[in-house]
Amino acid sequence: MKTLNVELGERRYPIYIGANLLEQGDLLTRHIKSKQVVIVTNETIAPLYLEKVLTHLSAYQIESVILPDGEQFKTLDSLNLIFDQLLAKKFSRNATLIALGGGVIGDMGGFAAACYQRGITFIQIPTTLLAQVDSSVGGKTGVNHPLGKNMIGAFYQPQAVIADVDVLDTLDDRQLAAGLAEVIKYGLIRNRAFFVWLEENIDALLARDKSALTYAIEQSCIMKAQVVAEDEHEGGVRATLNLGHTFGHAIETGMGYGSYLHGEAVAIGTCLAADLSQRKGFLNAGDVARIIKLFERANLPVKSPTELRSEQFIELMAVDKKNVDGAIRVILLEAIGKATLPMSVDHLSLTQTLQTYGR
């Protein structure tokens, strides 16, 4: 097992990465502060892992909230189902919430924990690759709105993250590939050598080689933890973690939540950002081709849906947390391994990217 730490002073917390971690009850119980525990999960994960987690919690007052599975259910209505259970069972502000699932469950569980009685303890047990390398680490929580993804939420850090690579055995191939989109992102924004490693090992990752997966998760979490420790509330360098996300969120919103997995939309968005980076004079054509090829090898889409017209796409991009005073701002790449801070981009360049490479 590897143990990394997100260094946030008194709110410092560990990320445990390894195999067979759900069998190690002490990893979980050492972070539970009282006898009241609510587990938030979904209909897909509950039959697979809920009983395994409950095995370690016989000494606690346990409640479970099992939500529908899918990005389309990441809503205020679903959030209220968690609050309903907490209130009906008279949970106190010393209770602990365990988020057992992928990014949707982690985001909603964390947001519920942030809001209930103005903040209760929560623990992340991510069950998808995307959640293990990205959404479970760093304290971003929230829900979607019909007009914009993740526009309602809070920064709220967990007590611990338990990333068991064995749970990836039950992950379908599409979800695995979606997680690789976020892994590739880390190499692009921060670590050229890791990007090269991914080029050399993408087949092993797709084949679910445990050694390769553990290394990729560890390196991704190291980079995420470093960025979060430096910039918890996204006032600077943390924004670079959103490479491809302004485009990707527009796709998810425009096509309907759940039509594209988050990682699939981010893959397309990153390819569009690479194209725009070339138009702005940063990347060369060879860099862009290399980036696109790696996403394709990871079995990810690389072109935006034809159903979204350029004007509609740009309008959707205007609803983004990085935008300032109405200007659309995106993360670009100065080089493979180095991202820019959010940059304002002109309408013409965006349109050219969307109408050429994006179609």
Protein Blocks (a to p, Z undefined) as FASTA:
>chain_A
ZZddddehjlgccddddehklmmmmlmmmmpcbfbdcddddfklmmmmmmmmmmmmmmpc
cddddddedjklmcfklmmmmmmmmmmnopafkbccddeddfklmmmmmmmmmmngoiaa
dddddfbfklmmmmmgnoiacdddfkbghkaccddddfbdcddfklmmmpcfklmmmmmm
mmmmmmmmmomklmmmmmmmmmmmmnopaklmmmmmmmmmmmmmmmmmmmmnopmmmmmm
mgoklmmmmmmmmnoghjacfklmmmmmmmmmmmmmmmnopacfklmmmmmmmmmmnopa
fbdcfklcfklmmmmmmmcfkbgghiacddddfbghiacddddddfklmmmmmmmmmZZ
